[in-house]
Each structure stands twice: as structure tokens, then as C-alpha cells.
Amino acid sequence: MIVIPELDPNDPSTHTVLKEEDVIGRGDARWFRRQLEKIAGTNRFGKPNLQMVWGPTHEDPMEVEPQIKYQDFTNGFGRVFGERRFFIEIWRSPEFLKRSNRYKVINDPDMVTEFYFCKACEAEIKCSPEALQVLGSVPNCPKCGSSRSRTALIREPGRGQLLCEFPTEGCYDYWFRIERKDLTYHPPDREVLEFVRERWKFEQMSQSERDALQQADEEVYRRQIIAAMRQSGAVYTGAVPFNQIPR
């Protein structure tokens, strides 16, 4: 059995990124994904209703800037590490997303710049935001010396650049993470598939969309438990020394 070393925020020797092929054979991964498709089928776009992703490297396609979707922690150098877990994600239709109002088209914003003018002679008074913060007020007019000034806000429209578009073919949501009850790593295997079958049956029941709020509550509660354990000095899954990382 492959031992998956746990990340420890306080142990830099564990701050490495394991790829999917480091923890599961390609053949085993393909087999598991085929089983997911047999259980849940495909959507009208020909994509699986359930997909498996690897936390340390999986990026959220719905973010403007690519970033790890299932983040564990950020180290002192600002590097983000994803959870060393496999996740099962569920496809959400465009209709579901529209009803939830979760995704909207986002364009780059307008730019608003402040300009300062003398009230006495209308001469422009040059003053950068940094200088204004130091001085505390707009300086006197360089032309007539008046201390009275007015502010004009000049709005420059954005370039119309599309930053994030609505997912017309839907997107994938978190469904559950594959791990044991004691919060340790669990491989994607037949035992997990049995759980998937039962949960998929529940998903097909009436009012199945109620799971969105339920899952959000579960995730917040789990992160609170982990944060409390880490604050007390415990590594929530029992970190394995770096030299035990499988080669």
C-alpha cells in the first residue's frame, strides 16, 4: 500500500507538490473514472456527471486567474498548497447555475482617477495618492498660492475585456473528498465506489439540489475542526516524514 505523506504547515520539508501519478497508477485512475461514468453516466454535452480530481494540482476553471481549487494552506512565501486528497466533483447544468446566481459575466472595471484644481484660478494641482496620504490635504496652488481646491473624478471606461464568462456547458462542483473517517488519506477504490453509488441514488431524489447548502455547511464545519486542531499544535492527519515520500 502506498503511504501518502501529509502536509504539515509547520514542517517545510513536507511543502512539495505531489502529482496524481505519484500516488496512483494511470491504469487504476482510468479504471476508477470509467466506474464513475458507469454509475452516473454523462451529461448532454458528452462529459461525465461525476469526475475525480487530484487536490494538489487541480485548478478552478471558473476563476479569472488560475488557482488551486482545493487549498490546504499558504506557506510563508505565499505559495499555495492543495489538499493531498482525491475529490469527486459533480456536474452542474447551466440552468442550475442561473437559478443559483453563482456565476456572472465579469468585465474589467472602469478606472476612476482624482484630479485637483484650484478654485481661484482653475489651475491643475499635481498631487499623487501617495503624496496626498503624507501631506493629509491637497497642497496650495502652484500658480496663485490659493489653498482652496476642488476635486474632479475622471472615469475612464474599461477596455471591455472579458474576465470571466458564464459557463454555457455548466461546470463541476465539489461533491465529496475521498478520505477516511479519521481524516486520513483513502485511495479511490471499490469501497469508495460503493459509497458513490449510494450517494448518487440520493442525488437523483426529488429536491436533490438541497445538497448545495448542506455540503457548504459540512465544509465550513470541517475546516473549523482542522483549524482548531492545528492551533492546538496537532497535525490533523499525522504527518509522515518527507523521506518517506514514495519515489
GROMACS elastic network, one bead per residue, 0.5 to 0.9 nm:
[ bonds ]
;  ai    aj funct       b0    kb
    2    23     6  0.69949   500
    2    24     6  0.84350   500
    2   246     6  0.73079   500
    3    23     6  0.83846   500
    3   185     6  0.86891   500
    3   240     6  0.84157   500
    3   244     6  0.78652   500
    3   245     6  0.74729   500
    3   246     6  0.72839   500
    4    23     6  0.70663   500
    4    84     6  0.79483   500
    4   185     6  0.69653   500
    4   240     6  0.77338   500
    4   244     6  0.85749   500
    4   245     6  0.69462   500
    4   246     6  0.78021   500
    5    14     6  0.77192   500
    5    84     6  0.84294   500
    5   185     6  0.89578   500
    5   238     6  0.86744   500
    5   239     6  0.60820   500
    5   241     6  0.69267   500
    5   242     6  0.70486   500
    5   244     6  0.71195   500
    5   245     6  0.60777   500
    5   246     6  0.86769   500
    6    14     6  0.73332   500
    6    83     6  0.88265   500
    6    84     6  0.70154   500
    6   184     6  0.84681   500
    6   185     6  0.83629   500
    6   235     6  0.87217   500
    6   237     6  0.66545   500
    6   238     6  0.68408   500
    6   240     6  0.58088   500
    6   241     6  0.84515   500
    6   242     6  0.89715   500
    7    10     6  0.88747   500
    7    11     6  0.79237   500
    7    12     6  0.89453   500
    7    14     6  0.54626   500
    7    15     6  0.65971   500
    7    16     6  0.83115   500
    7    72     6  0.84501   500
    7    81     6  0.85254   500
    7    83     6  0.78834   500
    7    84     6  0.74860   500
    7   235     6  0.85169   500
    7   237     6  0.85835   500
    7   238     6  0.89296   500
    7   239     6  0.62918   500
    7   240     6  0.82034   500
    8    11     6  0.52469   500
    8    12     6  0.75356   500
    8    13     6  0.85601   500
    8    14     6  0.62032   500
    8    15     6  0.75347   500
    8   235     6  0.64007   500
    8   236     6  0.87060   500
    8   237     6  0.89579   500
    8   238     6  0.85314   500
    8   239     6  0.61473   500
    8   240     6  0.88801   500
    9    12     6  0.70841   500
    9    14     6  0.80675   500
    9    15     6  0.77130   500
    9    72     6  0.89664   500
    9    73     6  0.69799   500
    9    74     6  0.79879   500
    9    75     6  0.67503   500
    9   230     6  0.88387   500
    9   235     6  0.84240   500
   10    14     6  0.88389   500
   10    75     6  0.86789   500
   10   235     6  0.88676   500
   11    14     6  0.58797   500
   11    15     6  0.73112   500
   12    15     6  0.51012   500
   12    16     6  0.84246   500
   12    75     6  0.84013   500
   13    16     6  0.75355   500
   13   241     6  0.78829   500
   13   242     6  0.57955   500
   13   243     6  0.88139   500
   14    17     6  0.87776   500
   14   239     6  0.83180   500
   14   240     6  0.83562   500
   14   241     6  0.73678   500
   14   242     6  0.55206   500
   15    75     6  0.81636   500
   15    81     6  0.76324   500
   15   242     6  0.88976   500
   16    81     6  0.81137   500
   17    56     6  0.62436   500
   17    57     6  0.76273   500
   17    81     6  0.72774   500
   17    82     6  0.81601   500
   17    84     6  0.87568   500
   18    21     6  0.82102   500
   18    22     6  0.60998   500
   18    23     6  0.76577   500
   18    56     6  0.66272   500
   18    57     6  0.79898   500
   18    84     6  0.76981   500
   19    22     6  0.52663   500
   19    23     6  0.72307   500
   19    54     6  0.77393   500
   19    56     6  0.70595   500
   19    57     6  0.67154   500
   20    23     6  0.56269   500
   20    24     6  0.62638   500
   20    25     6  0.83398   500
   20    26     6  0.85725   500
   20    29     6  0.88182   500
   20    53     6  0.85595   500
   20    54     6  0.59880   500
   20    55     6  0.87560   500
   20    56     6  0.83272   500
   20    57     6  0.79622   500
   20    86     6  0.88368   500
   21    24     6  0.52994   500
   21    25     6  0.58886   500
   21    26     6  0.64716   500
   21    29     6  0.87615   500
   22    25     6  0.77903   500
   22   246     6  0.74724   500
   22   247     6  0.77873   500
   23   187     6  0.86134   500
   23   246     6  0.81524   500
   24    27     6  0.83731   500
   24    28     6  0.66013   500
   24    29     6  0.65081   500
   24   187     6  0.81067   500
   24   188     6  0.87246   500
   25    28     6  0.52304   500
   25    29     6  0.62406   500
   25    30     6  0.86971   500
   26    29     6  0.50578   500
   26    30     6  0.61490   500
   26    31     6  0.85611   500
   27    30     6  0.51729   500
   27    31     6  0.61526   500
   27    32     6  0.86937   500
   28    31     6  0.50382   500
   28    32     6  0.61974   500
   28    33     6  0.86646   500
   28   188     6  0.86468   500
   28   189     6  0.87482   500
   29    32     6  0.52206   500
   29    33     6  0.62572   500
   29    34     6  0.86342   500
   29    52     6  0.87568   500
   29   188     6  0.80407   500
   30    33     6  0.52032   500
   30    34     6  0.61687   500
   30    35     6  0.86980   500
   31    34     6  0.51600   500
   31    35     6  0.63336   500
   31    36     6  0.88288   500
   32    35     6  0.50826   500
   32    36     6  0.63682   500
   32    37     6  0.87982   500
   32    52     6  0.83839   500
   32   188     6  0.69112   500
   32   189     6  0.71252   500
   32   190     6  0.84316   500
   32   193     6  0.81815   500
   33    36     6  0.50323   500
   33    37     6  0.63611   500
   33    38     6  0.87140   500
   33    48     6  0.89686   500
   33    50     6  0.84626   500
   33    51     6  0.68064   500
   33    52     6  0.66861   500
   34    37     6  0.50888   500
   34    38     6  0.62720   500
   34    39     6  0.87559   500
   35    39     6  0.62575   500
   35    40     6  0.87056   500
   35   193     6  0.76032   500
   36    39     6  0.51571   500
   36    40     6  0.61299   500
   36    41     6  0.76247   500
   36    48     6  0.79646   500
   36    49     6  0.83375   500
   36    50     6  0.62100   500
   36    51     6  0.70717   500
   36    52     6  0.82891   500
   36   193     6  0.74913   500
   36   196     6  0.79474   500
   36   197     6  0.87660   500
   37    40     6  0.52926   500
   37    42     6  0.66136   500
   37    48     6  0.57945   500
   37    49     6  0.71430   500
   37    50     6  0.67906   500
   37    51     6  0.80670   500
   38    41     6  0.55522   500
   38    42     6  0.87457   500
   39    50     6  0.87105   500
   39   193     6  0.86114   500
   39   196     6  0.79644   500
   39   197     6  0.64164   500
   39   200     6  0.77945   500
   40    48     6  0.73975   500
   40    49     6  0.58148   500
   40    50     6  0.64416   500
   40   197     6  0.82414   500
   40   200     6  0.70003   500
   41    47     6  0.85272   500
   41    48     6  0.60205   500
   41    49     6  0.60181   500
   41    50     6  0.79408   500
   42    45     6  0.76749   500
   42    46     6  0.55238   500
   42    47     6  0.51577   500
   42    49     6  0.51088   500
   42    50     6  0.80941   500
   43    46     6  0.54017   500
   43    47     6  0.54893   500
   43    48     6  0.61026   500
   43    49     6  0.57758   500
   43    91     6  0.79467   500
   43    93     6  0.86214   500
   44    47     6  0.74372   500
   44   169     6  0.89364   500
   45    48     6  0.88103   500
   45   169     6  0.70392   500
   47    50     6  0.86818   500
   47    91     6  0.85888   500
   48    51     6  0.63428   500
   48    90     6  0.85630   500
   48    91     6  0.75141   500
   49    89     6  0.82431   500
   49    90     6  0.57606   500
   49    92     6  0.82189   500
   49   172     6  0.84976   500
   50    88     6  0.65660   500
   50    89     6  0.55753   500
   50    91     6  0.62547   500
   50   172     6  0.82089   500
   50   175     6  0.86036   500
   51    87     6  0.81369   500
   51    88     6  0.56030   500
   51    89     6  0.52677   500
   51    90     6  0.66502   500
   51    91     6  0.80714   500
   51   172     6  0.81284   500
   52    86     6  0.66141   500
   52    87     6  0.55649   500
   52    89     6  0.63159   500
   52   188     6  0.89523   500
   53    57     6  0.84688   500
   53    58     6  0.63631   500
   53    85     6  0.86300   500
   53    86     6  0.56967   500
   53    87     6  0.52968   500
   53    88     6  0.65388   500
   53    89     6  0.75458   500
   54    57     6  0.61567   500
   54    58     6  0.58182   500
   54    82     6  0.87673   500
   54    83     6  0.83517   500
   54    84     6  0.73496   500
   54    85     6  0.62385   500
   54    87     6  0.63388   500
   55    58     6  0.53939   500
   55    59     6  0.84399   500
   55    68     6  0.77245   500
   55    69     6  0.74254   500
   55    70     6  0.56442   500
   55    71     6  0.76808   500
   55    72     6  0.89497   500
   55    81     6  0.88085   500
   55    82     6  0.52447   500
   55    83     6  0.50589   500
   55    84     6  0.56582   500
   55    85     6  0.54451   500
   55    86     6  0.58913   500
   55    87     6  0.67406   500
   56    59     6  0.87113   500
   56    68     6  0.72155   500
   56    69     6  0.87390   500
   56    70     6  0.74869   500
   56    71     6  0.77939   500
   56    72     6  0.86582   500
   56    81     6  0.62265   500
   56    83     6  0.55134   500
   56    84     6  0.57452   500
   56    85     6  0.76584   500
   56    86     6  0.89611   500
   57    68     6  0.65884   500
   57    69     6  0.85505   500
   57    70     6  0.89251   500
   57    81     6  0.85952   500
   57    82     6  0.68229   500
   58    67     6  0.82704   500
   58    68     6  0.58017   500
   58    69     6  0.62196   500
   58    70     6  0.74893   500
   58    82     6  0.79908   500
   59    62     6  0.88807   500
   59    63     6  0.85786   500
   59    66     6  0.60705   500
   59    67     6  0.51752   500
   59    69     6  0.50989   500
   59    70     6  0.80741   500
   60    63     6  0.58104   500
   60    65     6  0.88738   500
   60    66     6  0.64752   500
   60    67     6  0.60591   500
   60    68     6  0.61543   500
   60    70     6  0.84011   500
   61    64     6  0.79965   500
   61    65     6  0.86851   500
   61    66     6  0.68866   500
   61    67     6  0.83875   500
   61    69     6  0.85515   500
   61   171     6  0.84571   500
   62    65     6  0.86987   500
   62    66     6  0.84037   500
   62   103     6  0.84756   500
   62   164     6  0.72858   500
   62   165     6  0.84557   500
   62   166     6  0.87704   500
   62   167     6  0.80160   500
   62   171     6  0.79736   500
   63    66     6  0.60464   500
   63    67     6  0.71874   500
   63    69     6  0.89329   500
   63   163     6  0.89583   500
   63   164     6  0.72447   500
   64    67     6  0.88306   500
   64   106     6  0.89323   500
   64   163     6  0.58211   500
   64   164     6  0.56699   500
   65   163     6  0.88520   500
   66    69     6  0.88374   500
   67    71     6  0.88354   500
   67    80     6  0.84817   500
   68    71     6  0.59190   500
   68    80     6  0.73481   500
   68    81     6  0.75446   500
   68    82     6  0.62066   500
   69    82     6  0.74587   500
   70    81     6  0.85293   500
   70    82     6  0.53950   500
   70    83     6  0.60882   500
   70    87     6  0.88003   500
   71    74     6  0.80678   500
   71    80     6  0.67683   500
   71    81     6  0.58554   500
   71    83     6  0.59199   500
   72    80     6  0.75501   500
   72    81     6  0.56369   500
   72    84     6  0.83804   500
   73    79     6  0.84424   500
   73    80     6  0.60147   500
   73    81     6  0.56532   500
   73    82     6  0.71972   500
   73    83     6  0.83040   500
   74    77     6  0.77728   500
   74    78     6  0.56641   500
   74    79     6  0.53451   500
   74    81     6  0.61391   500
   75    78     6  0.54806   500
   75    79     6  0.55266   500
   75    80     6  0.66965   500
   75    81     6  0.79164   500
   76    79     6  0.74196   500
   77    80     6  0.89413   500
   81    84     6  0.87614   500
   82    85     6  0.84272   500
   83    86     6  0.83739   500
   84   185     6  0.76331   500
   85   177     6  0.66570   500
   85   178     6  0.63499   500
   85   179     6  0.70404   500
   85   184     6  0.89280   500
   85   185     6  0.64249   500
   85   186     6  0.78145   500
   85   187     6  0.85208   500
   86   176     6  0.89390   500
   86   177     6  0.60167   500
   86   178     6  0.54703   500
   86   179     6  0.79975   500
   86   185     6  0.86067   500
   86   186     6  0.83133   500
   86   187     6  0.77354   500
   86   188     6  0.74291   500
   87   174     6  0.73138   500
   87   175     6  0.74734   500
   87   176     6  0.59502   500
   87   178     6  0.58433   500
   88   173     6  0.86958   500
   88   174     6  0.66569   500
   88   175     6  0.55411   500
   88   176     6  0.54498   500
   88   177     6  0.61280   500
   88   178     6  0.73724   500
   88   196     6  0.89585   500
   89   172     6  0.56931   500
   89   173     6  0.52408   500
   89   176     6  0.69468   500
   89   177     6  0.86794   500
   90   171     6  0.82867   500
   90   172     6  0.52713   500
   90   173     6  0.52528   500
   90   174     6  0.64141   500
   90   175     6  0.56545   500
   90   176     6  0.89710   500
   91   170     6  0.69216   500
   91   171     6  0.56604   500
   91   173     6  0.62683   500
   92    95     6  0.81856   500
   92    96     6  0.61911   500
   92    97     6  0.68944   500
   92   169     6  0.87687   500
   92   170     6  0.54271   500
   92   171     6  0.54326   500
   92   172     6  0.58356   500
   92   173     6  0.67254   500
   93    96     6  0.51570   500
   93    97     6  0.64396   500
   93    98     6  0.87833   500
   93   167     6  0.89284   500
   93   168     6  0.83969   500
   93   169     6  0.68155   500
   93   171     6  0.69249   500
   93   172     6  0.88427   500
   94    97     6  0.50749   500
   94    98     6  0.61905   500
   94    99     6  0.86956   500
   94   166     6  0.83496   500
   94   167     6  0.66786   500
   94   168     6  0.57525   500
   94   169     6  0.60768   500
   94   171     6  0.77480   500
   95    98     6  0.51604   500
   95    99     6  0.62880   500
   95   100     6  0.86684   500
   95   170     6  0.80412   500
   96    99     6  0.52729   500
   96   100     6  0.62780   500
   96   101     6  0.87355   500
   96   170     6  0.82401   500
   96   209     6  0.85311   500
   97   100     6  0.50892   500
   97   101     6  0.61088   500
   97   102     6  0.60353   500
   97   103     6  0.65551   500
   97   166     6  0.89282   500
   97   167     6  0.85095   500
   97   170     6  0.72487   500
   97   171     6  0.84945   500
   98   101     6  0.51298   500
   98   102     6  0.71388   500
   98   103     6  0.72719   500
   98   104     6  0.85348   500
   99   102     6  0.81559   500
  100   103     6  0.80932   500
  101   104     6  0.72009   500
  103   106     6  0.89661   500
  103   164     6  0.87474   500
  103   165     6  0.81384   500
  103   166     6  0.60923   500
  103   167     6  0.78345   500
  104   164     6  0.75751   500
  104   165     6  0.67692   500
  104   166     6  0.56607   500
  104   167     6  0.89161   500
  105   162     6  0.76058   500
  105   163     6  0.76447   500
  105   164     6  0.55292   500
  105   166     6  0.54789   500
  106   109     6  0.86495   500
  106   161     6  0.88076   500
  106   162     6  0.63506   500
  106   163     6  0.54258   500
  106   164     6  0.50381   500
  106   165     6  0.65591   500
  106   166     6  0.86833   500
  107   158     6  0.78553   500
  107   159     6  0.85229   500
  107   160     6  0.60264   500
  107   161     6  0.56631   500
  107   163     6  0.51741   500
  107   164     6  0.70283   500
  107   165     6  0.86491   500
  108   158     6  0.56656   500
  108   159     6  0.69818   500
  108   160     6  0.63204   500
  108   161     6  0.57162   500
  108   162     6  0.67517   500
  108   163     6  0.63350   500
  109   157     6  0.73438   500
  109   158     6  0.53300   500
  109   159     6  0.83939   500
  109   160     6  0.83452   500
  110   155     6  0.66283   500
  110   156     6  0.57100   500
  110   159     6  0.81862   500
  111   154     6  0.82034   500
  111   155     6  0.56848   500
  111   156     6  0.50021   500
  111   157     6  0.62659   500
  111   158     6  0.66741   500
  112   153     6  0.64072   500
  112   154     6  0.56681   500
  112   156     6  0.62304   500
  112   157     6  0.85449   500
  113   152     6  0.82984   500
  113   153     6  0.57247   500
  113   154     6  0.53038   500
  113   155     6  0.64654   500
  113   156     6  0.79809   500
  114   129     6  0.87073   500
  114   151     6  0.65554   500
  114   152     6  0.58041   500
  114   154     6  0.63930   500
  114   155     6  0.89160   500
  115   124     6  0.75513   500
  115   125     6  0.76745   500
  115   126     6  0.77425   500
  115   127     6  0.81070   500
  115   150     6  0.84620   500
  115   151     6  0.57645   500
  115   152     6  0.51375   500
  115   153     6  0.63217   500
  115   154     6  0.73089   500
  116   123     6  0.85921   500
  116   124     6  0.58733   500
  116   125     6  0.52550   500
  116   126     6  0.69291   500
  116   127     6  0.74952   500
  116   138     6  0.76666   500
  116   149     6  0.65914   500
  116   150     6  0.57531   500
  116   152     6  0.62428   500
  116   153     6  0.88807   500
  117   120     6  0.88305   500
  117   121     6  0.82888   500
  117   122     6  0.54119   500
  117   123     6  0.55305   500
  117   125     6  0.54314   500
  117   126     6  0.85763   500
  117   141     6  0.80362   500
  117   148     6  0.87562   500
  117   149     6  0.54990   500
  117   150     6  0.53611   500
  117   151     6  0.64351   500
  117   152     6  0.76625   500
  118   121     6  0.56976   500
  118   123     6  0.53186   500
  118   124     6  0.63620   500
  118   125     6  0.67285   500
  118   140     6  0.81462   500
  118   141     6  0.59361   500
  118   143     6  0.88603   500
  118   144     6  0.85589   500
  118   146     6  0.70362   500
  118   147     6  0.77701   500
  118   148     6  0.61446   500
  118   150     6  0.63230   500
  118   151     6  0.89815   500
  119   122     6  0.55502   500
  119   123     6  0.81145   500
  119   146     6  0.79508   500
  119   147     6  0.86463   500
  119   148     6  0.56918   500
  119   150     6  0.61470   500
  120   123     6  0.82087   500
  120   141     6  0.88110   500
  120   144     6  0.78007   500
  120   146     6  0.67228   500
  120   147     6  0.89709   500
  120   148     6  0.71407   500
  120   149     6  0.79003   500
  121   124     6  0.89627   500
  121   141     6  0.86151   500
  121   143     6  0.79608   500
  121   144     6  0.71166   500
  121   146     6  0.85372   500
  122   125     6  0.89425   500
  122   149     6  0.85647   500
  122   150     6  0.89858   500
  123   141     6  0.72467   500
  123   142     6  0.81799   500
  123   143     6  0.69139   500
  123   144     6  0.85654   500
  124   141     6  0.78252   500
  124   142     6  0.86757   500
  124   143     6  0.89898   500
  125   138     6  0.78712   500
  125   139     6  0.75204   500
  125   140     6  0.77957   500
  125   141     6  0.59709   500
  125   142     6  0.70093   500
  125   143     6  0.88911   500
  125   149     6  0.82817   500
  126   138     6  0.87145   500
  126   139     6  0.85312   500
  126   141     6  0.89960   500
  126   142     6  0.89393   500
  127   130     6  0.81664   500
  127   131     6  0.60984   500
  127   132     6  0.62875   500
  127   138     6  0.68009   500
  127   139     6  0.75571   500
  128   131     6  0.51482   500
  128   132     6  0.61317   500
  128   133     6  0.86202   500
  129   132     6  0.50431   500
  129   133     6  0.62019   500
  129   134     6  0.87963   500
  130   133     6  0.51729   500
  130   134     6  0.64760   500
  130   135     6  0.87765   500
  131   134     6  0.51130   500
  131   135     6  0.60185   500
  131   136     6  0.81928   500
  131   137     6  0.88566   500
  131   138     6  0.86691   500
  132   135     6  0.51606   500
  132   136     6  0.55482   500
  132   137     6  0.57512   500
  132   138     6  0.62063   500
  132   139     6  0.83087   500
  133   136     6  0.53332   500
  133   137     6  0.76234   500
  134   137     6  0.83544   500
  135   138     6  0.73139   500
  135   139     6  0.76698   500
  138   141     6  0.87810   500
  138   147     6  0.80855   500
  138   148     6  0.88312   500
  138   149     6  0.73833   500
  139   142     6  0.83177   500
  139   147     6  0.69329   500
  139   149     6  0.87146   500
  140   143     6  0.87391   500
  140   144     6  0.82785   500
  140   145     6  0.53683   500
  140   146     6  0.54774   500
  140   148     6  0.73523   500
  140   149     6  0.79809   500
  141   144     6  0.57210   500
  141   146     6  0.52370   500
  141   147     6  0.63837   500
  141   148     6  0.79428   500
  141   149     6  0.78234   500
  142   145     6  0.57065   500
  142   146     6  0.82025   500
  143   146     6  0.82431   500
  146   149     6  0.78121   500
  157   160     6  0.81073   500
  158   161     6  0.73629   500
  159   162     6  0.89340   500
  160   163     6  0.89628   500
  162   165     6  0.68187   500
  164   167     6  0.89293   500
  165   168     6  0.84845   500
  166   169     6  0.88285   500
  166   170     6  0.83657   500
  167   170     6  0.50437   500
  167   171     6  0.64213   500
  168   171     6  0.85176   500
  172   175     6  0.88220   500
  173   212     6  0.89946   500
  174   177     6  0.80316   500
  174   215     6  0.82779   500
  175   211     6  0.89104   500
  175   212     6  0.88756   500
  175   215     6  0.75255   500
  176   215     6  0.82151   500
  178   185     6  0.72648   500
  178   186     6  0.58813   500
  178   187     6  0.71637   500
  178   188     6  0.70106   500
  178   192     6  0.74066   500
  179   182     6  0.79919   500
  179   183     6  0.57885   500
  179   184     6  0.56257   500
  179   187     6  0.76017   500
  180   183     6  0.52291   500
  180   184     6  0.53176   500
  180   185     6  0.62806   500
  180   186     6  0.56608   500
  181   184     6  0.73408   500
  182   185     6  0.89743   500
  182   236     6  0.89707   500
  182   237     6  0.76614   500
  183   186     6  0.87740   500
  183   236     6  0.74688   500
  183   237     6  0.61247   500
  184   236     6  0.84427   500
  184   237     6  0.53878   500
  184   238     6  0.81094   500
  185   237     6  0.82456   500
  186   189     6  0.84095   500
  186   192     6  0.85766   500
  187   192     6  0.81317   500
  188   191     6  0.79456   500
  188   192     6  0.60280   500
  188   193     6  0.77503   500
  189   192     6  0.53934   500
  189   193     6  0.64531   500
  190   194     6  0.63540   500
  190   195     6  0.88191   500
  191   194     6  0.53180   500
  191   195     6  0.67134   500
  191   196     6  0.88658   500
  192   195     6  0.51376   500
  192   196     6  0.62343   500
  192   197     6  0.87788   500
  193   197     6  0.61909   500
  193   198     6  0.87478   500
  194   197     6  0.51776   500
  194   198     6  0.65221   500
  194   199     6  0.87216   500
  195   198     6  0.52901   500
  195   199     6  0.61486   500
  195   200     6  0.85016   500
  196   199     6  0.51085   500
  196   200     6  0.58840   500
  196   201     6  0.85430   500
  197   200     6  0.51763   500
  197   201     6  0.63529   500
  197   202     6  0.88594   500
  198   201     6  0.52347   500
  198   202     6  0.65620   500
  198   203     6  0.87953   500
  199   202     6  0.50342   500
  199   203     6  0.61883   500
  199   204     6  0.88396   500
  200   204     6  0.64137   500
  200   205     6  0.89777   500
  201   204     6  0.53083   500
  201   205     6  0.68413   500
  202   205     6  0.53390   500
  202   206     6  0.87059   500
  202   208     6  0.73099   500
  203   206     6  0.81426   500
  203   207     6  0.85761   500
  203   208     6  0.51590   500
  203   209     6  0.78576   500
  203   211     6  0.80152   500
  204   207     6  0.84608   500
  204   208     6  0.61514   500
  205   208     6  0.55424   500
  206   209     6  0.83567   500
  207   210     6  0.59321   500
  207   211     6  0.85921   500
  208   211     6  0.62550   500
  208   212     6  0.87408   500
  209   212     6  0.59990   500
  209   213     6  0.84982   500
  210   213     6  0.62193   500
  210   214     6  0.67363   500
  210   215     6  0.89473   500
  211   215     6  0.58017   500
  211   216     6  0.83831   500
  212   215     6  0.54505   500
  212   216     6  0.63612   500
  212   217     6  0.88907   500
  213   216     6  0.50715   500
  213   217     6  0.62957   500
  213   218     6  0.87245   500
  214   217     6  0.52746   500
  214   218     6  0.63518   500
  214   219     6  0.87650   500
  215   218     6  0.50142   500
  215   219     6  0.61274   500
  215   220     6  0.86761   500
  216   219     6  0.51744   500
  216   220     6  0.63095   500
  216   221     6  0.86778   500
  217   220     6  0.52715   500
  217   221     6  0.62031   500
  217   222     6  0.86330   500
  218   221     6  0.51801   500
  218   222     6  0.61289   500
  218   223     6  0.86901   500
  219   222     6  0.51324   500
  219   223     6  0.62362   500
  219   224     6  0.86343   500
  220   223     6  0.52541   500
  220   224     6  0.62378   500
  220   225     6  0.88126   500
  221   224     6  0.51272   500
  221   225     6  0.64012   500
  221   226     6  0.88515   500
  222   225     6  0.52004   500
  222   226     6  0.63663   500
  222   227     6  0.86770   500
  223   226     6  0.51049   500
  223   227     6  0.60557   500
  223   228     6  0.85560   500
  224   227     6  0.51258   500
  224   228     6  0.61610   500
  224   229     6  0.86499   500
  225   228     6  0.51943   500
  225   229     6  0.62428   500
  225   230     6  0.86590   500
  225   236     6  0.89333   500
  226   229     6  0.51247   500
  226   230     6  0.61074   500
  226   231     6  0.84958   500
  226   235     6  0.84945   500
  226   236     6  0.61560   500
  227   230     6  0.51556   500
  227   231     6  0.60413   500
  227   232     6  0.86510   500
  227   236     6  0.87558   500
  228   231     6  0.50804   500
  228   232     6  0.63502   500
  228   233     6  0.89042   500
  228   234     6  0.88495   500
  229   232     6  0.51902   500
  229   233     6  0.66500   500
  229   234     6  0.53887   500
  229   235     6  0.70072   500
  229   236     6  0.61864   500
  230   233     6  0.50851   500
  230   235     6  0.57247   500
  230   236     6  0.65537   500
  231   234     6  0.72354   500
  232   235     6  0.89606   500
  234   237     6  0.85454   500
  234   238     6  0.79750   500
  235   238     6  0.54042   500
  235   239     6  0.64470   500
  236   239     6  0.80772   500
  239   242     6  0.87700   500
  240   243     6  0.83773   500
  240   244     6  0.67540   500
  240   245     6  0.80703   500
  241   244     6  0.56599   500
  241   245     6  0.75971   500
  242   245     6  0.56521   500
  243   246     6  0.83143   500
  244   247     6  0.86401   500
